[in-house]
């Protein structure tokens, strides 16, 4: 008897570090009603801890060191691996490289990212300290579609996180990442479902 469940969207993750955000996406994908699966975890850092997590979970991995390489040449290598994996979507999970407009346009409408601020506020780096310094009552995280404008694509969802009077960037960041682990899988699931 044929399986009545729809085929899951195939998602590749790009990361540069510990892989905790990728892990949140992966563990959510194991739930029976999740509409996506992780088919590749790729990195520009060959010894990134996130690759070891993916391997332990049985997810195929790919890495290619960007150091000493032309940016476009490196992106071509990464893109070839992503395409070969059969990925329909690309999820950025702490990938610490600014992608060229050509790469982004190649995945137009199919690449998502999470950012540790309530966009459009505090694009770029040092988001938690900037929110504290501005006297904000809330920090938070956003999930958005990636466009060539840095942290500027259409918003898929946000989650505010209260800033405590004695918060530091580090203490606020620890709570924002917990919110991110909740928000990102849900927004990715909603997005791929809306596109199917």
Secondary structure, DSSP 8 states (H G I E B T S, - for coil): ----S---EEEEEEESS--HHHHHHHHHHTSTT--EEEEEEEESSTT-HHHHHHHHTT--EEE---TTS-HHHHHHHHHHHHHHTT-SEEEESS--S---HHHHHHTTTSEEEEESSSTTSS-SS-HHHHHHHTT-SEEEEEEEE--SSTT-S-EEEEEEEE--TT--HHHHHHHHHHHHHHHHHHHHHHHHHHH-
